[in-house]
Amino acid sequence: MKVTYLGHSVLLIEEGNIKAIVDPFIKGNDLCTISIDDLTDITHIYVTHGHDDHIGDTVEIAKKNKALVIANHEIAAYLDKFDLRIHAMHIGGRTKFDFGSVKMTNALHGSGISENGNMLYGGNPCGFVIEINGKKVYHAGDTGLTYDMKLLEDENIDLAFLPIGGNFTMDIEDAVKATDFIKAKTVVPMHYDTFELIKADPQLFKNKVKSSKVVVLKVNESMNV
């Protein structure tokens, strides 16, 4: 499985016929150096919550690629008006797909959807444990530290992406604690440096973590799981 970091919280996951993107914040993401036109053959889109920098360009990418969008029930209901292919889930649910399985995990955050100056209810924010061919990738979404993360140790996660930027999510100190809880084989920091409020030093995070291997991915850099 090949995983590429596209800046902020955007991941591209490729394995066989699967080409999935998580939280496709492309336009407006100054860290992202690709365009929506570069995203071809996308099969799945995962949306952790309704904020603009996560639901992002879901509608345009889904329409262009006829991709299946996986999100919570409320976001799925909102996206239904755009005539997309949608699979709704909720916290704690695990569902089998032809490529493996997806589990929707708890996240401590908000999920409001901005539309025409209004804030619409976006249900519970979430993370995802995505299993493809026996390998598990955990995307925490936007979240504060929660002891629920200790339960993820039982998932035997191969690769975890955790926010470190603070202010809206965990900061470095809390992300280190989360890493200790989860005990993933490898951890990658995300959700930092996109805006001034979430400036953080990923090398400091790496130096503080003792329980897992930490890889700091540059934007557009890939790794194999």
Secondary structure by P-SEA (a helix, b strand, c coil): cbbbbccccbbbbbcccbbbbccccccccccccccccccccccbbbbcccccccccaaaaaaaaccbbbbccaaaaaaacccccccccccccbbbbccccbbbbbbbcbbbbbbccccccccccccccccccccbbbbbbccccccccccccccccccbbbbbccccccccaaaaaaaaaaacccbbbbccccccccccccaaaaaaacccbbbbbccccccccc
